[in-house]
């Protein structure tokens, strides 16, 4: 049984204020002297804020095991790239070349620093998309498939309808951007719909292999050697983790789709 945990969380800033240590006065030979300063007590950090929405799903049956606010569309940030990856592996060949446009080059973060006029291998771009959340990779794939981000939005909407994402998803940007760099303001997706996308994606052997890769080396379209490390740290710390996708924007906060196997069941 494959189990998915999908969460969309609020970003919280917590300011910890610690009272100064009190110094007891001691009387020594008629004089009051303070003791040497000791270490201040370490404050206990507050618990993280509760997620805005979340869902736990058995992927073998599609059964929802638990959920909270799972049908409310929210900004999903980079977990959108799971749907972009699913479309890419359905429509492209493993040995396809991916040209880089000026628009792809101009995406923020510049994780891969792809440049206009370069040509990268699809497998390398797919690893960059899922392992390090490269926005330039997302736009390059969208343009390879549809010609533009605007046209790719139609493909995302058609794919969402085909696989059963039915919480009125808004799909505009292949990278999950929702700021001035986004296509038409970005996306709104429910945790339930993201679980549907994840269930379809992880059933694809190509996506599953990439998502579970901790380290990937390749020679890029920029004629440089690259070494990627998966941003999903649960692959190293959570027994049975298969991986999938992390996400964050200022507007969305943190988002996450995780897949794991436990006791012989996935």
Order of alpha helices (4+ residues) and beta strands (2+ residues): beta-beta-beta-beta-beta-alpha-beta-alpha-beta-alpha-alpha-alpha-alpha-alpha-beta-beta-alpha-beta-beta
